[in-house]
Amino acid sequence: MNTKLTLWLDEKLIASAKRHSAASGRSVSQLVADFFSLLEAQSTSTNVEVTPRVHALRGVLAGSGLDEGEYLRHLEDKHL
């Protein structure tokens, strides 16, 4: 069951969320729900040891401008 939630956020943050929403094709509500689900998953997950190779790759795409939506489009193009 979905219930309404009101958030009070900075105008710039709201504008950024709406741009990200449009670019990813997901509503702001879905982005917030995904974030909360991620928080829940992290709080309940066991500590997984990250290998040195994976740790070295962390953040490698920071600032690249790529997002999840672009990756999903790439997969669709690749497999269709």
Helices and strands as residue ranges (DSSP letters): H 11-24, H 28-44, H 52-57, H 68-79
